[in-house]
Amino acid sequence: MSPSSPKAFPVSWDQFHRDARALAWRLAAAGPFEAIVCITRGGLVPAAIVSRELDIRLIESVCIASYHDYKSQGELRVLKDIAPSIKALGDGTGKGVLVVDDLTDTGKTARMVRDMLPNAHFATVYAKPAGRPVIDTFVTEVSQDTWIYFPWDMGLAYQAPINENSAG
């Protein structure tokens, strides 16, 4: 889904922090977790918040590029794999590992990481219907045709009303 999508969901830093803490609340009962693997770049911020809330100190990243031009999802590329010491957890299946990302859109990235850690617990702050089946825990579902504007991608600017034809 591209940023020119008719449905926009801008998320402020405050809202994202609240949503990431809500994710941590949901995850508290799903653990315990030995480590967090964040999917970069979007998973960095929620992983930091979740790791603080759940007191998880062992944090790793997996770097997978899918949005190469910020407009459309392309071919997935692993830029940095998960450390062997993390992959070895849970008898090499990822049991006890929490995988965190900001969003599951199509689920392609999560599926790729799930192949690496088949028994890990997958959590995202936001989920779209196509990606939901791959995720174990999420906070908010948005429609597939909605583009989420994350706070790290935005500056302060005028936001047009949903119904531009409304009287006012």
Secondary structure by P-SEA (a helix, b strand, c coil): ccccccbbbbbcaaaaaaaaaaaaaaacccccccbbbbccccaaaaaaaaaaaacccbbbbbbbbcccccccccccccccccccccccccccccccbbbbccccccaaaaaaaaaacccbbbbbcccccccccccccccccccccccccccccccccccccccccccc
